[in-house]
Amino acid sequence: MTSQIVAAVDEAYLTAVQNRNTGQWNGTVFQVFNHLMMRYGRISPGQLAQFERETDDLMVDTTLPIEVVFNKIEDLLDYGEIAQAPYTQLQAVNVVAFVDGL
């Protein structure tokens, strides 16, 4: 799994979790992700507002699987956490525009 992270992320961002002598990656997958998020995964208030607008613009089609809505709400919750401006679940749900009384 770590090899997939290394393949997907520019090596310059991973040097802090690489052993300089052996070239091996230190830590678990969670620790590597945590390093990347804490060091480089910042979301500005403007980016958070833009994602909220995109979530708000999501017009829920009742013929689509409900997971589409749930995933978008969970993404908004995650973005809020990363931006250090967390949403409550109720706030995130209220952002989504519902169609046909869903």
N, C-alpha and C positions, 0 to 999 in steps of 0.2 A: 504494500500500500504506500509506503514512503516513497518508493520509486515512482509511483504515479504523481505524487506531489512534486518531486524533483523534476519530472518531465514537464509538468504544467506550469511551474513557477520559475522565473529567471533565477539562476543560481546566486546572483548577487544578493538576493533577499534571504537566502538560506545560509549564508556563511556563518552566522552566529550559532547555528545549530549543527554545524559540521565539525568533526574532529579534524584538526589540521594535520595530524600525523598519519591517521589511517584513512581519511577521506570518508569515513562512515558518518551517517547522520545520527545525531544524538537525540534520544527521547522517543516517545510514542507518537503515533499519528496525531493524537489529541494535543500533545505538547508542541508539535511542530505547527499545527493550525493555530494554537493559542499564541505562539510566538508571532506568527504572521499577522494575526488579528490585532494583537496589542501594539505591535510596532508599526504596521502599515495599513491596518484596516479601519482607518478613521473615516467617518462620514460627517460631512459638514452639515450645519443646520439647513443650508440651501438644498443640499442633496436629499436630506430627509424630507423636506417640504415637497421637492419634486416627486419623490417616490410616493408620498402621500397623495399628491394630485393624480398620479398615474393609478393609484389604487382606487381613488374616488371616481376616476373616469371609467373604471371597470364596470361595464354594464353586464349584469349577471343574466345570462340566458338560461331559463329554467330547463332547457333541454340538455345543457352541459352537465357533466358530473359535478356534484357539490364540492369535490376536492379542489376544483379550480379556485373556488372562493376561499376555502379553508387555507390553501397554500398561499394565496395572496395575503390573507390576514396574518398568517404566521410569518411571512416575509416582512411585513410591516412591523410586527413585534420585534423581529430580529434586528431590523434596521434601527429601530428606536433604541434598543439595547446597545448596539455598537456606537450609536451617536451619543450615548449617555443621556438620552431623553426618552426613557421608556414609556410606552403606551400601556394602559390597562387593556385587558381583553375587550372590555366594553367599548373603549375608545376606538380600538382598531376595527371592531365589527361595525361601528357607526360610520366609519369612513366609506365603506363599500356601498355603492348605489345599487339598490335592489330593483328588479323589474318584475312585473306581473305578481307583485305581492309575495315573492318568495321569502 
